[in-house]
Amino acid sequence: MTEAQIILTELENKIQKLIYLHKELKLSVESLKSENKKLKEELNEEREKMMKMKEGYSLMKEAEKSSANENIGQLKKKINDIISEIDKSVTLMSETK
């Protein structure tokens, strides 16, 4: 073999190796793209779940507030009723003296 043939053979081998590496990288890129797409979908699903949980938490807090307000209203009414009864009792006691 002449020196030119040896150089051409080496060059051909290097080209074949580059082609092989290129194909391997393309496969790797496709795999990574697929995984990236899957992860983005999962991220979106988790974000939706988080938003739903925030909405549920807000609704729960509002329900607690309205329940507390109702309880406060009921307590105020009971206190007013008790005060009225005390006033009546004091009035009756004053009248009997």
WOKAPE-V83328 format. One record per backbone hydrogen bond with DSSP energy under -1.0 kcal/mol. CO is the residue of the C=O (numbers start at 1). NH is the residue of the N-H. E is the energy in kcal/mol with one decimal. If there is no record, write none. Layout:
BEGIN
[[CO & NH & E] [CO & NH & E]]
END
This chain:
BEGIN
[[2 & 6 & -2.1] [3 & 7 & -2.2] [4 & 8 & -2.5] [5 & 9 & -2.6] [6 & 10 & -2.6] [7 & 11 & -2.5] [8 & 12 & -2.6] [9 & 13 & -2.6] [10 & 14 & -2.5] [11 & 15 & -2.4] [12 & 16 & -2.6] [13 & 17 & -2.4] [14 & 18 & -2.4] [15 & 19 & -2.6] [16 & 20 & -2.5] [17 & 21 & -2.8] [18 & 22 & -2.6] [19 & 23 & -2.3] [20 & 24 & -2.3] [21 & 25 & -2.5] [22 & 26 & -2.3] [23 & 27 & -2.2] [24 & 28 & -2.3] [25 & 29 & -2.8] [26 & 30 & -2.4] [27 & 31 & -2.4] [28 & 32 & -2.5] [29 & 33 & -2.6] [30 & 34 & -2.3] [31 & 35 & -2.4] [32 & 36 & -2.7] [33 & 37 & -2.4] [34 & 38 & -2.3] [35 & 39 & -2.6] [36 & 40 & -2.4] [37 & 41 & -2.2] [38 & 42 & -2.3] [39 & 43 & -2.4] [40 & 44 & -2.4] [41 & 45 & -2.3] [42 & 46 & -2.5] [43 & 47 & -2.4] [44 & 48 & -2.3] [45 & 49 & -2.4] [46 & 50 & -2.5] [47 & 51 & -2.4] [48 & 52 & -2.4] [49 & 53 & -2.5] [50 & 54 & -2.5] [51 & 55 & -2.5] [52 & 56 & -2.6] [53 & 57 & -2.5] [54 & 58 & -2.6] [55 & 59 & -2.5] [56 & 60 & -2.4] [57 & 61 & -2.5] [58 & 62 & -2.4] [59 & 63 & -2.3] [60 & 64 & -2.4] [61 & 65 & -2.6] [62 & 66 & -2.5] [63 & 67 & -2.3] [64 & 68 & -2.8] [65 & 69 & -2.7] [66 & 70 & -2.1] [67 & 71 & -2.4] [68 & 72 & -2.6] [69 & 73 & -2.3] [70 & 74 & -2.4] [71 & 75 & -2.6] [72 & 76 & -2.6] [73 & 77 & -2.0] [74 & 78 & -2.4] [75 & 79 & -2.8] [76 & 80 & -2.7] [77 & 81 & -2.4] [78 & 82 & -2.6] [79 & 83 & -2.8] [80 & 84 & -2.4] [81 & 85 & -2.3] [82 & 86 & -2.6] [83 & 87 & -2.9] [84 & 88 & -2.5] [85 & 89 & -2.5] [86 & 90 & -3.1] [87 & 91 & -2.6] [88 & 92 & -2.7] [89 & 93 & -2.6] [90 & 94 & -2.4] [91 & 95 & -2.1] [92 & 96 & -1.8]]
END
